[in-house]
Amino acid sequence: GSSSALDSLLGISKTQPLQYLVSLSVAEQESLLGYQPDHPENPKVLRIAIIGAPNAGKSTLSNKLLGRKVFAVSKKVHTTRCSAQGIITDQDTQLVGILPLTVVFLSSRHNLEKSVVADPWQSMKRADLVVVLVDVSESFTRNRLHSQVLKCLSQFSQIPSILVLNKVDLLKGKTLLLDLVVKLTEGMVNGKKLEVRSKLSSRSDTPKSSNPLRDSEAPDSRIGWAHFREIFMLAAVNEEEVEMLKTYLLMQAKPGPWEFHSEVLTNQSPQEICNNIIREKLLEYLPLEVPYTVLQGGLWEGPGGELVILQNLLVKKESHMKMLIGPKGEVINQIVQEAGQDLMNAFLCDVQLKLCVKLKK
């Protein structure tokens, strides 16, 4: 039932229809993606791009909007190495592209595949709405939009955009939120000047002028964007106000044909989901650049509705292998336990995950 204990343990959203299934095989997923869209008589669609600085919560927000964890989440950059989309279908409306765009912030030291770098920019060209996500709990980055975000907004200024302030639950004072809004919007929202109390205006960290900067000004000299249509404040990890954002996105959809069948939740293959979730744990438990050097390869089976995953983790150095295994195998066992739980949540079936750490010769 909708309120079963199993749903609660697996983290299945009560509002997420169970017809959304993540396929257990590549053939299954390819077949599902090949289905003709079963759109209603008057379909509506909205293509969305979510951009933001590293660790702003893009993947977390994407997962919460979808109602299932299909994107890996990590505090380190470049958790997901494949171009991925999420799809929400609600009655006559389909939201396409609930995905975190990471290309804007990637560094050359991570040896990115060319397709990963190019695809997000192609997605931006097709977007109907840009969601700019800012982590307000990070004091070093919250006072201005990332320079590459501003560059992206300037380059695609014809696409409507909204500002989403994330992790507001971690702020003690709400006054700071208003200060941040003034900075990040240059005092303008939806073409109107923000009215800010004089008490706020007198704060030392409030911009001296609320006049928006010229659009032609170089992105590096700006701190905000004066053309946001709306502002949302939420805590994605706790699902606070996420439903309000989702409702707004559904309302922005325009008449147009759907791109996917209504049962499709993501265009990722099961292997991509698995690899990304395991990589998420590697990033969490291994220091510095070590997890970026680990190579993954696996074998899949699915007898009797149970998913069996055997994946080899190849490391370049013996010291890295010792870090990954940990004292008495504690680290690798913890990774198996946590990744297995997330995979069970994603695929809605029993999962046996086995990880074998090997030294690459």
C-alpha positions as CSV (number, residue, x, y, z in Angstrom):
1,G,0.0,0.0,0.0
2,S,1.0,3.7,-0.3
3,S,1.8,3.8,3.4
4,S,3.6,0.4,3.7
5,A,6.7,0.1,5.9
6,L,8.7,-1.2,2.8
7,D,8.0,2.1,1.0
8,S,9.3,4.0,4.0
9,L,12.5,1.9,4.3
10,L,13.2,2.2,0.6
11,G,12.6,5.9,0.7
12,I,9.8,5.8,-2.0
13,S,7.9,9.0,-2.2
14,K,4.2,8.6,-1.5
15,T,3.5,11.0,-4.4
16,Q,5.6,9.0,-6.9
17,P,3.5,6.6,-9.0
18,L,4.9,3.1,-8.9
19,Q,4.6,2.7,-12.7
20,Y,7.9,4.5,-12.8
21,L,10.4,1.7,-13.0
22,V,14.2,1.7,-13.5
23,S,15.0,-1.2,-15.8
24,L,17.3,-4.0,-14.7
25,S,18.9,-4.6,-18.1
26,V,20.2,-2.5,-21.0
27,A,17.8,-4.2,-23.4
28,E,14.8,-3.5,-21.1
29,Q,15.8,0.2,-20.8
30,E,16.4,0.6,-24.5
31,S,13.1,-0.9,-25.2
32,L,11.3,1.5,-22.8
33,L,13.2,4.5,-24.3
34,G,12.1,3.3,-27.7
35,Y,8.4,3.4,-26.9
36,Q,6.5,6.2,-28.7
37,P,5.4,8.9,-26.3
38,D,1.9,8.2,-25.1
39,H,1.0,11.9,-24.8
40,P,-2.6,12.9,-24.2
41,E,-4.8,15.0,-26.6
42,N,-3.3,18.3,-25.5
43,P,0.2,17.6,-24.1
44,K,2.5,20.2,-22.5
45,V,6.2,20.0,-22.0
46,L,9.0,21.9,-20.3
47,R,12.7,21.3,-20.8
48,I,14.7,22.3,-17.8
49,A,18.4,22.8,-17.0
50,I,19.7,23.0,-13.4
51,I,23.0,24.8,-13.0
52,G,25.0,25.8,-9.9
53,A,28.4,25.7,-8.2
54,P,29.8,22.4,-6.9
55,N,27.9,21.0,-3.9
56,A,25.0,23.4,-4.3
57,G,22.7,20.4,-4.2
58,K,21.8,19.9,-7.9
59,S,21.7,16.1,-7.8
60,T,19.8,16.1,-4.5
61,L,17.2,18.5,-5.8
62,S,16.9,16.5,-9.0
63,N,16.3,13.3,-7.0
64,K,13.7,15.0,-4.8
65,L,11.8,16.3,-7.8
66,L,11.8,12.9,-9.4
67,G,10.8,11.1,-6.2
68,R,13.6,8.5,-6.5
69,K,17.4,8.5,-6.2
70,V,18.7,8.0,-9.7
71,F,21.5,10.7,-9.6
72,A,24.5,10.2,-7.4
73,V,25.2,12.8,-4.7
74,S,28.6,13.8,-3.5
75,K,30.4,16.9,-2.0
76,K,33.1,16.4,-4.6
77,V,32.8,17.5,-8.2
78,H,32.2,15.2,-11.2
79,T,30.3,12.5,-9.4
80,T,28.3,11.6,-12.5
81,R,30.3,10.9,-15.7
82,C,27.5,10.4,-18.1
83,S,25.0,12.7,-19.7
84,A,21.7,12.0,-17.9
85,Q,18.2,13.2,-17.9
86,G,15.3,12.8,-15.5
87,I,11.7,12.8,-16.7
88,I,8.6,13.8,-14.7
89,T,5.1,13.1,-16.2
90,D,2.1,14.5,-14.4
91,Q,-1.2,14.2,-16.1
92,D,-0.9,16.1,-19.4
93,T,2.5,17.6,-18.6
94,Q,6.0,16.3,-19.0
95,L,9.1,17.9,-17.5
96,V,12.3,16.8,-19.3
97,G,15.9,17.3,-18.3
98,I,15.7,17.3,-14.5
99,L,19.5,17.0,-14.4
100,P,22.4,18.7,-12.8
101,L,24.7,20.4,-15.4
102,T,28.3,19.9,-14.2
103,V,30.2,21.0,-17.3
104,V,30.3,24.7,-16.2
105,F,32.5,23.9,-13.2
106,L,34.7,21.0,-14.2
107,S,38.4,21.1,-14.0
108,S,40.8,19.6,-16.6
109,R,42.6,17.6,-13.9
110,H,39.6,15.2,-13.8
111,N,40.3,13.9,-17.3
112,L,36.7,14.4,-18.6
113,E,35.4,12.6,-21.6
114,K,34.7,15.0,-24.5
115,S,31.0,13.9,-24.7
116,V,30.5,14.8,-21.0
117,V,31.9,18.3,-21.5
118,A,29.8,19.0,-24.7
119,D,26.5,17.5,-23.9
120,P,25.4,19.8,-21.1
121,W,25.9,22.8,-23.4
122,Q,23.7,21.2,-26.0
123,S,21.1,20.7,-23.3
124,M,21.3,24.4,-22.5
125,K,20.5,25.2,-26.1
126,R,17.3,23.2,-25.9
127,A,16.2,24.3,-22.4
128,D,12.9,26.3,-21.9
129,L,13.9,27.2,-18.4
130,V,17.1,27.5,-16.4
131,V,17.1,26.8,-12.7
132,V,20.1,28.5,-10.9
133,L,20.8,26.7,-7.6
134,V,22.8,28.5,-4.9
135,D,24.0,26.9,-1.6
136,V,23.3,29.6,1.0
137,S,25.0,27.7,3.8
138,E,28.4,28.1,2.1
139,S,29.7,31.5,3.2
140,F,32.6,31.6,0.7
141,T,30.4,31.3,-2.4
142,R,26.9,32.4,-1.5
143,N,27.5,36.2,-1.9
144,R,27.8,36.0,-5.7
145,L,26.9,33.8,-8.6
146,H,29.7,31.6,-9.9
147,S,31.4,33.4,-12.9
148,Q,30.6,30.5,-15.2
149,V,27.0,30.6,-14.2
150,L,26.9,34.2,-15.1
151,K,28.6,33.5,-18.4
152,C,26.0,30.8,-19.1
153,L,23.1,33.1,-18.2
154,S,24.6,35.8,-20.4
155,Q,25.1,33.5,-23.3
156,F,21.6,32.1,-23.1
157,S,19.9,35.3,-21.9
158,Q,16.8,34.6,-24.1
159,I,16.0,31.6,-21.9
160,P,13.9,32.4,-18.8
161,S,15.6,31.6,-15.5
162,I,14.7,31.3,-11.8
163,L,16.8,31.5,-8.7
164,V,16.6,28.7,-6.1
165,L,18.3,29.3,-2.7
166,N,19.1,25.8,-1.2
167,K,19.9,24.7,2.3
168,V,18.1,27.5,3.9
169,D,17.5,25.3,7.0
170,L,21.2,25.7,7.8
171,L,20.9,29.5,8.2
172,K,20.0,30.9,11.7
173,G,19.0,34.4,10.6
174,K,16.5,34.9,7.8
175,T,17.7,38.5,7.4
176,L,20.8,37.2,5.7
177,L,18.5,35.5,3.1
178,L,17.1,38.9,2.1
179,D,20.6,40.3,1.8
180,L,21.6,37.5,-0.5
181,V,18.5,37.9,-2.6
182,V,19.4,41.6,-3.2
183,K,23.0,40.7,-4.2
184,L,22.2,37.7,-6.4
185,T,19.3,39.5,-8.2
186,E,21.0,42.9,-8.4
187,G,17.8,44.2,-6.8
188,M,15.6,43.2,-9.7
189,V,13.1,40.2,-10.0
190,N,10.8,39.7,-12.9
191,G,11.5,43.2,-14.2
192,K,10.6,44.9,-10.9
193,K,12.9,46.6,-8.4
194,L,12.9,44.9,-5.0
195,E,11.7,47.0,-2.1
196,V,14.1,46.4,0.8
197,R,13.8,47.8,4.3
198,S,16.2,50.6,5.2
199,K,17.5,48.5,8.1
200,L,18.7,45.9,5.5
201,S,20.1,48.6,3.2
202,S,22.3,49.9,5.9
203,R,24.1,46.6,6.4
204,S,27.8,46.7,5.4
205,D,27.5,43.6,3.2
206,T,24.5,45.0,1.2
207,P,25.4,46.3,-2.3
208,K,25.7,50.1,-2.3
209,S,23.6,50.4,-5.4
210,S,20.5,48.4,-6.3
211,N,20.7,49.5,-9.9
212,P,21.1,46.4,-12.2
213,L,24.4,46.2,-14.1
214,R,24.3,46.4,-17.9
215,D,23.8,43.2,-19.7
216,S,26.8,43.9,-21.9
217,E,29.1,44.0,-18.8
218,A,31.6,41.1,-18.5
219,P,30.3,38.3,-16.3
220,D,33.5,38.4,-14.2
221,S,32.6,41.9,-13.1
222,R,29.1,41.0,-11.9
223,I,27.9,39.3,-8.8
224,G,24.3,38.7,-9.7
225,W,21.7,38.4,-12.5
226,A,18.9,41.0,-12.8
227,H,16.6,38.9,-15.0
228,F,15.3,36.0,-12.7
229,R,11.6,35.4,-13.1
230,E,11.1,34.0,-9.6
231,I,12.9,33.1,-6.4
232,F,12.5,30.0,-4.3
233,M,13.9,29.2,-0.9
234,L,14.1,25.5,0.1
235,A,16.0,22.7,1.7
236,A,16.2,19.9,-0.9
237,V,17.6,17.3,1.4
238,N,14.6,17.6,3.8
239,E,12.2,18.1,0.9
240,E,11.1,21.5,2.3
241,E,9.3,23.6,-0.4
242,V,10.4,21.2,-3.1
243,E,6.8,20.4,-4.0
244,M,6.1,24.1,-4.4
245,L,9.0,24.3,-6.9
246,K,7.7,21.3,-8.7
247,T,4.2,22.8,-9.0
248,Y,5.7,26.0,-10.4
249,L,7.7,24.0,-13.0
250,L,4.6,22.1,-14.1
251,M,2.7,25.4,-14.5
252,Q,5.5,26.8,-16.8
253,A,5.0,24.0,-19.4
254,K,3.9,25.0,-22.8
255,P,1.8,23.1,-25.4
256,G,4.0,20.6,-27.2
257,P,4.7,16.9,-27.8
258,W,6.2,14.8,-25.1
259,E,9.7,13.4,-25.7
260,F,9.3,10.2,-23.7
261,H,6.8,7.5,-22.8
262,S,5.0,8.3,-19.5
263,E,6.7,5.4,-17.7
264,V,10.2,6.6,-18.3
265,L,11.9,8.1,-15.2
266,T,15.4,8.5,-16.6
267,N,17.3,7.9,-19.8
268,Q,20.3,6.4,-17.9
269,S,21.2,2.8,-18.4
270,P,21.1,0.5,-15.3
271,Q,24.9,0.3,-15.5
272,E,25.3,4.0,-15.4
273,I,23.1,4.3,-12.4
274,C,25.0,1.6,-10.6
275,N,28.4,3.0,-11.5
276,N,27.5,6.5,-10.4
277,I,26.1,5.3,-7.0
278,I,29.2,3.3,-6.3
279,R,31.4,6.2,-7.4
280,E,29.4,8.4,-5.0
281,K,30.6,6.2,-2.1
282,L,34.2,6.1,-3.4
283,L,34.2,9.9,-3.4
284,E,32.8,10.0,0.1
285,Y,35.2,7.5,1.7
286,L,38.5,8.1,-0.3
287,P,40.6,11.3,0.1
288,L,41.6,13.9,-2.4
289,E,42.0,12.7,-6.0
290,V,42.1,9.0,-5.2
291,P,38.5,8.1,-6.2
292,Y,39.0,9.7,-9.6
293,T,41.6,7.1,-10.5
294,V,39.5,4.1,-9.7
295,L,38.3,2.2,-12.7
296,Q,35.0,0.3,-12.6
297,G,33.8,-2.8,-14.4
298,G,31.0,-5.1,-13.6
299,L,28.9,-8.2,-14.3
300,W,25.1,-8.1,-14.0
301,E,22.6,-10.9,-13.4
302,G,18.9,-10.9,-12.5
303,P,17.6,-14.3,-11.6
304,G,14.2,-14.5,-9.9
305,G,13.8,-10.7,-9.7
306,E,17.0,-10.3,-7.7
307,L,19.8,-8.1,-9.1
308,V,23.3,-9.5,-8.6
309,I,26.1,-7.0,-9.3
310,L,29.8,-8.0,-9.2
311,Q,32.0,-5.0,-9.9
312,N,35.8,-4.8,-10.0
313,L,37.5,-1.7,-8.6
314,L,40.9,-1.3,-10.3
315,V,43.4,1.0,-8.5
316,K,46.8,2.2,-9.7
317,K,48.7,2.1,-6.4
318,E,48.9,-0.4,-3.5
319,S,48.5,2.4,-1.0
320,H,45.2,3.3,-2.7
321,M,44.1,-0.3,-2.5
322,K,44.8,-0.3,1.3
323,M,42.7,2.9,1.7
324,L,39.8,1.4,-0.2
325,I,39.8,-1.9,1.7
326,G,40.4,-0.3,5.0
327,P,41.4,-2.0,8.3
328,K,39.9,-5.5,8.4
329,G,37.8,-4.5,5.3
330,E,35.8,-1.9,7.1
331,V,35.8,0.7,4.4
332,I,34.9,-1.5,1.5
333,N,32.2,-3.3,3.6
334,Q,30.6,0.1,4.4
335,I,30.7,1.1,0.8
336,V,28.9,-2.2,-0.2
337,Q,26.3,-1.7,2.5
338,E,25.4,1.9,1.6
339,A,25.6,1.5,-2.2
340,G,23.5,-1.7,-1.9
341,Q,20.8,0.2,-0.1
342,D,20.7,3.0,-2.6
343,L,20.6,0.5,-5.5
344,M,17.7,-1.3,-3.9
345,N,15.9,2.1,-3.6
346,A,16.7,2.8,-7.3
347,F,15.7,-0.5,-8.8
348,L,12.9,-1.5,-6.3
349,C,14.2,-5.1,-5.9
350,D,16.6,-7.1,-3.8
351,V,20.2,-6.3,-4.7
352,Q,23.3,-8.4,-4.0
353,L,26.4,-6.2,-4.5
354,K,29.9,-7.6,-4.5
355,L,32.9,-5.3,-4.9
356,C,36.4,-6.7,-5.6
357,V,39.4,-4.4,-5.2
358,K,42.3,-5.2,-7.5
359,L,45.6,-3.6,-8.3
360,K,45.8,-2.5,-12.0
361,K,48.9,-4.0,-13.6
